[in-house]
Amino acid sequence: MPLPVAWAHATGCWGLLSDWRGHPRGSFTALPGGMAVAPLHLLEDMNTGQIHSPFGPMHHIAHDPDLGLAVFEMDRARTLPLASIPPRAGTELAAPAGFGSPGTFQPCVIIERLPSGLFLFRGNSLETSVGGPLVNRRQELVGVVLGRHPGYPGHDYMLAADASLLQALNQADPELPGRKGPVLEEVVRLLLRDVRSTPMEPQTRPRNRILPGTALGRFRLGVSREDLLAFLGPGHSRVLEGGFEHLSYPVYRLEFVLLQQRLVSIATTDPFFATSTGVGVGTPWEQARPGRELAGATRGPLPGGGQRVIAPGLELEVSPDGMVRHVRVTPR
C-alpha cells in the first residue's frame, strides 16, 4: 500500500516529547504489551523517572545504555505489530519528519543492514526524530531511529535499531535496568565512520538515478496519471494553462506535470537523487563534472539571484551561493 496510508496507521503509536520548557527533545514509539521506547537522554533532560506523553504518563522501568534507548510502561497507546522479516537494502519506509504533527512523515530507504540488529537508512530527519518509528508498507514497525550518521553532502544517513532489538527491549526486566552487550562498540564505530570512504552509491543506483529525458528514480516520463496515483496516492492538484496539470507531493519533495493524463515533467528538491556524474540537489555547481547530462547546456539568471541551467532533458536551478537546489527532468 502507499506509504501515506501505511503511516496513517501509525497515528497514536508514537509522538514527540518535550522538556519542561516545552522544547521538543525527541520521539517515543509504543511497543506491544504496554511498553514504549524513547531516547535515553530524555531522562537526563527531564530529571525524572516519569515523562508525560500526549497519551499519558510514561514510567521508566529499564534502559539500554548501548543503544541509548529507555524503556517505559505506557497505557492507552495504539501499537503496530513488529516486522517479522529483517529489513533489506532498498526497502522503502516511512519515518517521522521530526516536526509538525504526528501525521507528518518523510519517505526514506534502507541503505545497508548491519550486524547486531542495526541498519542504515537515508532520508532527511531532525534530532527530534530519534526514538521515532520506521513503518513499512505492510503497516509493521520495522525499527526505531537511533541517530544521525555522517553522509554525503546534501544527504542524511540515519542509524536505526530493527524489530529484533525492539523485541528484546520489550522484554526488559525492571529488576535489571540496563543491558550490556557488543552493540555499543558497533554504534560508536558506525556513528564515527565517514561514509564517503566507503561509498554506498551502487546500493542505491540506478533506482534513484536522474536520467535526463527519461526518469527520476522510479518515476518515468510518459507513465499514466492512474499509475502515478496508485503508487503515491492523491497529490495537491492544480490546472495550468494549456491543459497541463500540476501534481505536488510536499512530503516527498516531488512535483509532476501531466498532459492528457501522461507524465511530461518530474521535479524534485530532494538530495536523494543524482545523475551518473553526481549532480543533484545539495551539490555545489562548481563541482559538477561536464558530461552527457549537461552537454549543450545554456544558462540564464533567475529572479532573486542564482541561475537556471537548461540541458536536453534536464533543468537545474542553482542558488546564489552556488548550490543546486532544484532538478527537473523533461523530454529531450
C-alpha positions in Angstrom: 0.0 0.0 0.0 1.2 3.6 -0.4 3.4 4.9 2.3 1.0 7.7 3.3 -1.7 5.1 4.0 0.7 2.9 6.0 1.9 5.9 8.0 -1.7 6.9 8.8 -2.0 3.6 10.8 1.0 4.8 12.9 -1.1 7.6 14.3 -1.5 7.1 18.1 1.5 4.8 18.2 4.2 7.5 18.6 4.6 11.1 19.4 7.0 14.0 20.2 8.3 14.5 23.7 9.2 17.9 25.1 11.3 19.1 28.0 10.0 21.2 30.9 10.4 24.3 28.7 8.2 22.9 26.0 11.1 22.3 23.6 10.8 19.1 21.5 13.7 16.8 22.5 12.9 13.5 20.9 10.2 11.0 20.0 8.8 7.9 21.6 7.4 4.7 20.0 4.8 2.4 21.6 5.6 -1.3 21.6 3.2 -4.3 22.0 2.5 -5.2 25.6 2.1 -1.7 27.1 5.7 -0.7 26.7 7.4 2.2 24.8 10.9 3.3 23.9 12.4 6.8 23.9 15.8 8.4 23.8 17.7 7.8 27.0 18.8 11.5 27.1 15.2 12.5 27.8 15.6 11.1 31.4 18.6 13.4 31.9 16.8 16.4 30.3 13.7 15.9 32.4 15.5 14.6 35.5 12.6 12.2 36.4 11.6 8.6 36.0 8.2 9.7 34.7 7.6 11.5 31.4 4.3 12.8 30.3 3.4 11.9 26.7 0.5 13.0 24.6 -1.2 9.7 25.7 -0.5 10.0 29.4 2.4 9.3 31.8 5.3 7.0 30.9 7.1 5.3 33.8 10.8 4.4 33.3 11.4 0.7 34.0 14.7 -0.1 32.2 17.2 1.3 29.8 19.8 0.2 27.3 22.9 2.4 27.5 24.4 0.7 24.4 21.5 1.8 22.2 20.7 5.0 24.0 17.1 4.0 24.5 15.0 3.9 27.6 12.0 1.5 28.2 8.8 2.8 29.7 5.5 1.5 30.7 2.7 3.3 29.0 -1.1 2.8 28.8 -3.6 3.8 26.2 -1.3 4.0 23.2 -2.0 2.0 20.0 0.7 -0.2 18.7 1.9 -1.6 15.3 3.0 -5.3 15.0 6.7 -5.8 14.9 8.0 -6.7 11.5 8.8 -10.4 11.3 11.2 -10.2 8.4 14.5 -8.4 8.8 14.8 -5.2 6.7 16.7 -5.4 3.4 18.6 -2.8 1.5 16.3 -0.9 -0.9 13.2 -1.3 1.2 11.2 2.0 1.4 9.9 3.1 4.8 8.0 6.0 6.3 9.9 7.9 9.1 8.9 10.8 11.4 9.8 14.1 9.9 10.8 15.4 13.4 8.5 18.4 13.2 4.8 19.3 12.7 2.0 16.9 13.7 2.5 13.2 14.2 0.8 12.8 10.8 3.8 14.5 9.1 6.3 12.0 7.8 9.1 11.7 5.2 9.9 8.7 3.0 13.3 7.0 3.3 15.0 3.9 2.1 17.2 1.3 3.8 20.8 1.5 2.6 22.6 -1.2 4.5 21.8 -3.9 7.0 24.4 -4.1 9.8 25.4 -6.6 12.5 23.7 -6.6 15.9 20.2 -5.8 14.7 21.1 -2.3 13.3 20.6 -0.8 9.8 21.3 2.4 8.0 18.6 4.3 6.1 18.7 7.5 4.1 16.3 10.3 4.5 16.1 13.8 5.9 15.5 13.7 9.6 15.9 16.0 12.6 17.3 15.3 16.0 13.7 15.1 17.3 13.2 12.1 15.1 15.3 10.0 17.4 13.1 7.4 19.1 10.5 7.6 16.4 9.2 4.7 14.4 10.0 3.3 10.9 7.0 1.8 9.2 6.8 -0.4 6.1 4.0 -0.7 3.6 2.5 -3.6 5.5 1.8 -1.3 8.4 4.5 -3.0 10.5 7.1 -1.5 12.9 10.4 -2.2 11.2 12.6 -0.2 13.7 13.3 2.9 15.7 15.5 5.8 14.8 18.7 5.9 16.9 20.5 9.0 15.5 22.1 10.8 12.6 25.0 9.3 10.7 27.5 11.3 8.6 27.0 11.0 4.9 27.5 12.6 1.5 26.9 16.4 1.3 23.2 17.0 1.0 22.3 13.6 2.3 21.3 12.3 5.7 22.2 8.8 6.8 20.4 7.6 9.9 21.1 4.7 12.2 18.2 2.5 13.4 17.5 -0.5 15.6 15.4 -3.2 14.0 12.4 -5.2 15.3 14.6 -7.9 16.8 16.2 -5.4 19.2 12.9 -3.8 20.0 11.5 -7.3 20.9 14.4 -7.7 23.3 13.8 -4.3 24.8 10.1 -5.1 25.1 11.0 -8.0 27.4 13.2 -5.8 29.6 13.5 -6.9 33.3 12.6 -4.0 35.6 15.0 -5.6 38.2 17.9 -5.3 35.8 17.6 -1.7 34.4 20.4 -2.0 31.9 21.8 -4.3 29.3 25.4 -4.8 28.4 26.5 -6.3 25.1 28.5 -5.8 21.9 26.1 -3.2 20.5 27.8 -0.1 22.0 31.1 -0.7 20.1 29.1 -1.1 16.8 27.1 2.0 17.4 30.1 4.1 18.2 32.1 2.8 15.2 29.2 3.5 12.8 28.5 6.9 14.1 32.1 7.9 13.7 32.7 6.2 10.4 33.0 8.5 7.4 30.6 7.1 4.8 32.4 8.8 2.0 35.3 6.4 2.5 33.1 3.5 1.7 30.6 4.8 -0.9 27.2 3.3 -0.9 26.1 4.6 -4.3 26.0 1.2 -6.0 23.4 0.1 -3.5 21.1 3.0 -4.3 21.5 3.3 -8.0 20.0 3.1 -10.6 16.7 3.2 -8.7 17.5 6.8 -7.6 19.4 7.9 -10.6 18.4 11.0 -12.5 18.2 10.0 -16.2 17.8 13.2 -18.3 14.9 13.0 -20.7 13.8 9.7 -19.2 13.3 9.3 -15.4 13.9 10.5 -11.9 14.4 7.3 -9.9 11.5 5.0 -10.3 9.3 7.8 -11.9 9.5 7.7 -15.7 8.2 10.2 -18.2 5.1 9.0 -20.1 3.5 7.0 -17.3 -0.2 7.4 -16.8 -1.8 9.5 -14.1 -3.6 6.4 -12.9 -0.3 4.6 -12.3 1.3 7.6 -10.5 -1.6 8.0 -8.1 -1.7 4.2 -7.5 1.9 4.4 -6.2 1.9 7.8 -4.4 -1.8 8.4 -3.6 -3.6 11.7 -4.2 -1.4 14.8 -4.5 -2.1 18.5 -4.5 -3.5 19.2 -7.9 -4.0 22.4 -9.9 -4.7 23.1 -13.5 -2.3 25.1 -15.5 -2.7 26.9 -18.8 -2.7 24.8 -22.0 -4.4 21.8 -20.3 -1.4 20.9 -18.1 -2.0 19.5 -14.6 0.5 20.2 -11.7 0.6 17.5 -9.0 2.8 18.1 -6.0 3.8 15.9 -3.0 5.5 18.1 -0.5 6.3 15.3 1.9 8.2 13.5 -0.9 9.7 16.8 -2.3 8.3 15.8 -5.7 6.4 17.7 -8.3 4.9 16.3 -11.5 3.3 17.9 -14.6 0.9 15.9 -16.8 -0.6 16.5 -20.2 -3.5 14.4 -21.4 -3.1 12.1 -18.3 0.6 11.4 -19.1 3.7 12.5 -17.2 5.7 15.1 -19.0 7.8 16.6 -16.3 9.3 15.4 -12.9 10.9 17.8 -10.4 12.5 17.4 -7.0 14.2 19.3 -4.2 15.2 16.0 -2.5 19.0 15.4 -2.4 18.3 11.7 -2.6 18.6 11.7 -6.4 21.7 12.2 -8.5 22.9 11.9 -12.1 25.6 9.4 -13.1 28.2 12.2 -12.6 26.9 13.1 -9.1 24.9 16.2 -9.9 21.9 16.5 -7.6 20.1 18.8 -5.1 22.6 20.0 -2.5 25.8 19.5 -4.6 28.0 22.5 -5.4 27.6 23.6 -9.0 31.3 24.3 -9.3 32.0 20.6 -8.7 29.6 19.4 -11.4 31.7 17.5 -13.9 30.9 18.1 -17.6 29.2 15.1 -19.1 26.5 14.0 -21.4 23.8 15.2 -18.9 25.0 18.8 -19.4 26.1 18.7 -23.0 24.9 21.7 -24.8 23.6 23.4 -21.7 22.6 27.0 -21.6 22.5 29.3 -18.6 20.3 32.2 -17.6 19.7 34.3 -14.5 16.9 33.6 -12.0 14.8 36.3 -10.4 16.3 37.0 -7.0 19.7 35.6 -7.9 21.2 32.3 -8.9 21.0 30.8 -12.4 18.9 28.3 -14.4 20.8 25.6 -16.3 18.9 24.0 -19.2 20.3 20.9 -21.0 18.5 18.4 -23.2 16.1 16.5 -20.9 17.3 18.3 -17.7 16.9 21.6 -16.0 18.7 22.7 -12.8 18.2 25.7 -10.6 21.4 26.9 -8.8 21.1 29.2 -5.8 23.1 32.4 -5.4 25.6 30.5 -3.1 26.3 28.1 -5.9 24.4 25.0 -4.7 21.9 23.0 -6.9 18.5 23.5 -5.3 16.0 22.1 -7.8 16.2 19.4 -10.5 13.7 18.8 -13.3 13.6 16.0 -15.8 11.8 16.9 -19.1 11.5 15.3 -22.6 14.6 15.8 -24.8 
